[in-house]
Amino acid sequence: MRRLLLLRHAKSSWAEPGASDHDRPLNRRGEEAAPRIGAYLRRHQLIPDGVLCSTAQRARATWDLVAAEAPAAPPAIYEARLYEATPRTLLDVFRHAPRDARSVLVVGHNPGLQEVATQLIAAGDLDDRERLREKLPTGGLVVIDFAIADWTKLHARSGRLERFVVPRMLETATD
């Protein structure tokens, strides 16, 4: 079995005039949400064996804040192809994930993450699947399980949505 955790970067700022999209930082809301996701990963024993992260500043900052709450997490591999990636590119990145990693967390961007998630999922909670089809908000975490032994076997409609969590759910949650 393999597990893929897709994490859309936390809320970013548009406040710096002239800054490139790639260099946008997190805003205050994003800085508050990312640690909640990290704590959630730790509490629910969802610490991945490998991490692939976009090179964009907001994705890197998201991972840094998540990792600070999940100290057992491995260091990230920063992957430029995750920035503005299409579902096809994302699938290629996933298929080349570290072979020894049974679970991989990918920190990236929409619309690619949402599109590839909906392409990969064939089963799981119907309400969560519908919510994901409608929107993968900033800071959203999608956990997909696959009955495969190797990342190279990953293909469309081969996954089961294990959970879909968004930061606002964690504001009121006690778990």
N, C-alpha and C positions, 0 to 999 in steps of 0.2 A: 504494500500500500504506500502511496505517496500523498502528501498534503501540501496544497498551495494556499498561501495566505496572501491575499491581494490587499494592499493598504494604499488608498488614495492619500496623497499628502494633505496635511492639515491646512486650514484656511490661511490664505496668503494675503499680503498687503499690496495695494496698488498706490500707496502713498508717495513713493519716491519717483518724482517726475524724471523721465529720461532713462530710467533703469530698464534694462532688457528683461523680457519675460523670464529668461533663464535665471536671472539674478534676483528675482523678487523674493523677499524674506517672508516669514510668517507674520501675521498680525497677532494682536493680543489673544484673540479668540483661538487661533491656531496654537499658540504657545501654551494655552491652558488645556486644550483638547488632547494634544499628542501624549502628554504624560498619562492621561486617563486610559488611553488605548494601551500604553505600555504596562500599566498596572493590571489592566484586564488580561493581557497576555500572560503575565506572571501568575495571577490568581487562578486562571483557568488552564494552567500548564500547556500553553500554546507557544512556548518559546521555540523558535525554528532552529533547525540545524544549519541553515544557510540564509544569508540575506543578500538580495540584489536591490540596489537603490539607484534611482535616477541621479544624474549629476546636477540637476537643477537645485538651486539654493534652498527652495522651500521643501523639497523632498529630503535633502540632506539634513536640514534642521528638524524635520519631522522625525527622521530616524534617530537623530541624536537624543531627542527628548523621549522617544519611546524606549530606546536602549538604556537610558539612565534609570528607567523604572524596571527594567528587565535585565539585571546585570549578568545573567547566565547566557544572554544572547551573544552569538558570534559577531565578529566585526563584519561590516558591510563590504560587499564588492560593489564599487560604483561603476555603473554601466551606462554609457552615453546613449546607447540605442533605446533606453527606456524613456527618454525625453521625446515627447510628441510621437510616441510609437503607435503604429497601427496594430490591430489584432494579429495580423500575420507576423509582424516583427516580434510582438510579445510572445507568440507561440514559439518562435525560433529561440528567443532568449530562454524561455522556460525549458525547452527541450535540451538546452545546453547547460542547465543548472548543474551544480556540483553533483557528481554521480553518487557520492556517499551521503548526500543530504536527503533524508526521507521527508523532511518538511522544509519548505523554502518560503520565506516572506519576501514579497516584491513591493517596494515603495515606488509608486509611479503616479500617473496622471490620467485624467479623463480627456477625451472620451474613450481612449483605448482600453483602459482597465475595465470599465463597465461593459464595453462591447465584447471583449474577450471572455469575461466572466460569464455573460449570458450565452456565448457560443459553447463554452466548455460544460455548462451545467445541464444535466439530463434529469436529475432527480433532486429531492429535498423538499423542505417545507414550501408549499405553494404560495402562501402569503409572503414569505421572505423572497421567493423567486420573483413575484410580481413587484414587490417594493424595489428590488434590485433592477428590474427592467425599467422601472420608472426613473430611478435616480440612484447614483452612487455619490453621496455627498462627500465633501472634503472631510478627511479623517475617517471615512468609512472603511470597515474591515470585512472582507469576504473570505470565508474559509471553505475550501473545496477539497474533498477527498476523492482519490482515484484508486481504482483496483488495478494498479499497474506496478511492475517491479522496477521499471526504469523510466526516467524522464523522457527518453526518446520516443516512448510509446504513447505519449500524450496526444490526444486528438479531440476534435469537437464532439460534444454530447457524451463525453466519457466520465464526467464528474458528478458528484453528489454534493449539493450545497449543505454544508455542515452547520454553518451559522453566518448571519449577516448582522453586524453590529455597527451602530453609528454613535459618535460621541454624545449626542443629546440623550440617547438612551442611558448612557452611563452617568449622566448628571443626577438622575433620580434613583438609579439602581443601587441596591445595597450589596450586590455581589460583585 
